[in-house]
Amino acid sequence: MEPRQEAALHQLVSVPGVVGGLVFDPDGAVVAAEFPPVFDQAGLRQLAGQLSADGYFQSWLAGDQASLDLRYGDGRVVIRAMGGQWLLVLSTPQANTQLLAMSLTQVVRRLRASAAGVHTGEFAAVQPQAAAPPPAPPSPLERLRALVTAELGAHADQALEILAAAGPRSQDLLRATADVEKLTRLFISKKKAEEIGQHMRELLVRPN
């Protein structure tokens, strides 16, 4: 398991109520997994193999945006398609549905970015090293990170993870801002959520 994949799954299982998660491919191979030791690794591999070999499963979860949500009396299983692989998440019934959905969206983005960055890193390694450019001014993302850290203090970790998973485009950062605002409303207060949401959007409109 690559460090980026491990970090993304670790972020997911840190959400209250999430038991574990794994990524598997169409051949049934487990690409990455984060489950408590009580879960048998051979059983997880068998589950991935059975799902990937099922024609109905392949049909239901075709495409990048497909998802499957199964709820039971003592648990919940969510599966998200992500470009030729699938992310499976097991949670308890007590897991916050809105927070879980937000976290899944961010983790899927991070896992996709990790898969796309493998070849980019290999290509960059063989390029001649250019002279270091002069220091650039802080990017909008860096400014948002500083704002979130200052405004949320001890509650900033989850918000910083949301920003870390966002893309560099303005629309990505605006989407992440909305997610941070929802998170703040859930765990702090509506007033604080409105304040930080306004400050973050003002920073993106007027970065200087």
C-alpha positions as CSV (number, residue, x, y, z in Angstrom):
1,M,0.0,0.0,0.0
2,E,1.4,3.4,-1.0
3,P,1.8,6.1,1.6
4,R,-0.8,8.3,0.0
5,Q,-3.4,5.5,-0.1
6,E,-2.6,4.6,3.5
7,A,-3.1,8.2,4.5
8,A,-6.4,8.5,2.7
9,L,-7.8,5.3,4.3
10,H,-6.5,6.4,7.7
11,Q,-8.4,9.7,7.3
12,L,-11.5,7.7,6.5
13,V,-11.4,5.3,9.4
14,S,-10.8,8.2,11.8
15,V,-14.4,9.3,11.1
16,P,-16.6,8.3,14.1
17,G,-18.5,5.2,13.4
18,V,-16.3,4.0,10.5
19,V,-14.9,0.5,11.1
20,G,-12.6,0.1,8.1
21,G,-12.2,0.4,4.4
22,L,-10.5,-1.3,1.4
23,V,-9.8,-0.6,-2.2
24,F,-9.9,-3.5,-4.7
25,D,-9.6,-3.8,-8.5
26,P,-11.5,-5.7,-11.2
27,D,-9.3,-8.8,-10.7
28,G,-10.3,-9.0,-7.0
29,A,-6.9,-7.9,-5.7
30,V,-6.9,-5.8,-2.6
31,V,-5.0,-2.6,-3.5
32,A,-5.2,-1.1,0.0
33,A,-6.9,-1.9,3.2
34,E,-7.4,-0.4,6.7
35,F,-9.3,-2.7,9.1
36,P,-8.8,-3.6,12.7
37,P,-6.7,-6.7,13.3
38,V,-9.8,-8.7,14.3
39,F,-10.8,-8.8,10.6
40,D,-9.3,-11.7,8.8
41,Q,-7.2,-10.5,5.8
42,A,-7.9,-13.7,3.9
43,G,-11.6,-13.1,4.4
44,L,-11.3,-9.5,3.1
45,R,-9.4,-10.8,0.0
46,Q,-12.2,-13.4,-0.6
47,L,-14.9,-10.7,-0.3
48,A,-13.1,-8.5,-2.9
49,G,-12.7,-11.5,-5.2
50,Q,-16.4,-12.5,-4.9
51,L,-17.6,-8.9,-5.6
52,S,-15.3,-8.3,-8.5
53,A,-16.4,-11.6,-10.1
54,D,-20.1,-10.9,-9.8
55,G,-21.7,-9.7,-13.1
56,Y,-24.5,-7.8,-11.3
57,F,-21.9,-5.9,-9.2
58,Q,-19.9,-5.0,-12.2
59,S,-23.1,-3.7,-13.9
60,W,-24.4,-1.7,-10.9
61,L,-21.1,-0.1,-10.2
62,A,-19.9,0.8,-13.7
63,G,-18.5,4.3,-14.2
64,D,-16.7,6.8,-12.0
65,Q,-19.8,8.1,-10.1
66,A,-21.6,4.8,-9.3
67,S,-22.2,3.9,-5.6
68,L,-24.0,1.3,-3.6
69,D,-25.3,1.8,0.0
70,L,-26.3,-1.4,1.9
71,R,-27.8,-1.0,5.4
72,Y,-28.2,-3.7,8.0
73,G,-29.4,-3.9,11.6
74,D,-25.9,-3.8,13.0
75,G,-23.9,-2.1,10.2
76,R,-23.7,-0.3,6.9
77,V,-21.6,-1.0,3.8
78,V,-20.9,1.7,1.2
79,I,-19.1,1.0,-2.1
80,R,-18.0,3.8,-4.4
81,A,-16.6,3.3,-7.9
82,M,-13.3,5.2,-8.6
83,G,-12.0,4.7,-12.1
84,G,-11.6,1.0,-12.5
85,Q,-11.4,0.3,-8.8
86,W,-13.8,0.3,-5.9
87,L,-13.7,1.6,-2.4
88,L,-15.6,-0.4,0.2
89,V,-16.4,1.1,3.6
90,L,-17.9,-0.6,6.6
91,S,-19.5,1.5,9.4
92,T,-21.8,1.2,12.4
93,P,-25.4,2.4,12.2
94,Q,-24.4,5.3,14.5
95,A,-22.1,6.8,11.9
96,N,-23.2,10.3,10.9
97,T,-24.6,10.0,7.4
98,Q,-23.7,13.5,6.3
99,L,-20.1,13.4,7.7
100,L,-19.5,10.0,6.2
101,A,-20.7,11.2,2.8
102,M,-18.4,14.2,2.9
103,S,-15.5,12.1,4.1
104,L,-16.0,9.6,1.3
105,T,-16.0,12.3,-1.3
106,Q,-12.7,13.7,0.0
107,V,-11.1,10.2,0.3
108,V,-12.1,9.2,-3.2
109,R,-10.5,12.4,-4.6
110,R,-7.3,11.7,-2.7
111,L,-7.2,8.1,-3.9
112,R,-7.8,9.1,-7.5
113,A,-5.1,11.8,-7.2
114,S,-2.7,9.2,-5.8
115,A,-3.3,6.8,-8.7
116,A,-2.8,9.6,-11.2
117,G,0.3,10.8,-9.5
118,V,2.3,7.6,-9.7
119,H,3.4,8.1,-13.3
120,T,3.8,11.8,-12.9
121,G,6.4,11.2,-10.2
122,E,8.3,8.7,-12.2
123,F,8.5,11.0,-15.2
124,A,9.6,13.9,-13.1
125,A,12.4,11.8,-11.6
126,V,14.3,11.6,-15.0
127,Q,14.0,15.3,-15.9
128,P,17.1,17.6,-15.5
129,Q,16.9,19.6,-12.3
130,A,16.1,23.2,-13.0
131,A,17.3,26.2,-10.9
132,A,15.1,26.9,-8.0
133,P,12.6,29.7,-8.8
134,P,12.3,32.7,-6.4
135,P,9.8,32.2,-3.6
136,A,6.2,32.5,-4.7
137,P,3.6,34.3,-2.7
138,P,1.3,32.0,-0.6
139,S,-1.3,30.2,-2.8
140,P,-5.0,30.5,-2.1
141,L,-4.9,27.0,-0.6
142,E,-2.1,28.0,1.7
143,R,-4.0,31.1,2.8
144,L,-7.1,28.9,3.4
145,R,-5.1,26.5,5.5
146,A,-3.7,29.3,7.6
147,L,-7.2,30.8,8.1
148,V,-8.8,27.4,9.1
149,T,-6.0,26.8,11.6
150,A,-6.4,30.2,13.2
151,E,-10.2,30.1,13.2
152,L,-10.9,26.5,14.3
153,G,-7.9,25.8,16.6
154,A,-8.2,22.3,18.1
155,H,-11.1,21.5,15.6
156,A,-9.0,22.2,12.5
157,D,-7.6,18.8,11.7
158,Q,-10.6,17.4,9.8
159,A,-11.0,20.8,7.9
160,L,-7.3,20.7,6.9
161,E,-7.8,17.2,5.6
162,I,-10.7,18.4,3.5
163,L,-8.5,21.2,2.0
164,A,-5.6,18.8,1.4
165,A,-7.9,16.6,-0.7
166,A,-9.2,19.5,-2.8
167,G,-7.8,20.4,-6.2
168,P,-6.1,23.7,-7.0
169,R,-8.8,25.2,-9.1
170,S,-11.1,27.9,-7.6
171,Q,-14.2,25.7,-8.0
172,D,-12.4,22.9,-6.1
173,L,-11.5,25.3,-3.3
174,L,-15.1,26.7,-3.2
175,R,-16.4,23.1,-2.9
176,A,-14.0,22.4,-0.1
177,T,-15.0,25.6,1.6
178,A,-18.6,24.5,1.6
179,D,-17.5,21.1,3.1
180,V,-15.6,22.9,5.8
181,E,-18.6,25.1,6.5
182,K,-20.8,22.0,6.9
183,L,-18.3,20.3,9.1
184,T,-18.1,23.4,11.4
185,R,-21.9,23.6,11.6
186,L,-22.0,19.9,12.6
187,F,-19.3,20.0,15.3
188,I,-19.2,23.7,16.5
189,S,-22.1,26.0,15.7
190,K,-24.1,27.5,12.9
191,K,-22.7,31.0,13.7
192,K,-19.1,29.9,13.5
193,A,-19.8,28.0,10.2
194,E,-21.3,31.1,8.6
195,E,-18.3,33.2,9.8
196,I,-15.6,30.9,8.5
197,G,-17.5,30.2,5.3
198,Q,-17.7,34.0,4.6
199,H,-14.0,34.5,5.4
200,M,-12.9,31.7,3.2
201,R,-15.0,32.9,0.2
202,E,-13.7,36.5,0.7
203,L,-10.2,35.2,0.6
204,L,-10.8,33.3,-2.6
205,V,-12.4,36.3,-4.3
206,R,-9.8,38.8,-3.0
207,P,-6.7,36.6,-2.3
208,N,-4.5,39.6,-1.7
